């Protein structure tokens, strides 16, 4: 999608603080972190939201990369949260599927 900011970040058209990437997935530091560690994990191809994803292998890849991010950032042992906001009522503000990897502090529940 030509006007999607996450498509542009994933393709390198917009600079970001990359954490990890492979042929399908790109992970980068959130510009407005909500925890000491806050990394976004996106598919490089455009998928607007979780409910539009038909590729279970890609979904598995996104979660695998979220786990690798947690290991790389040193939060895997202490714990972390993975969040996917879906749709307006779910809090999604950028309509390109993305996982938030949050950690580095105690998370509270309920989240919102």
Secondary structure, DSSP 8 states (H G I E B T S, - for coil): -TT-HHHHHHTTSS---EEEE-SSEEEEE-TT-SSSEEEEEEESS----GGG---HHHHHHHHHHHHHHHHHTT-TTT-EEEE---STTTT--SSS-EEEEEESS---SS--
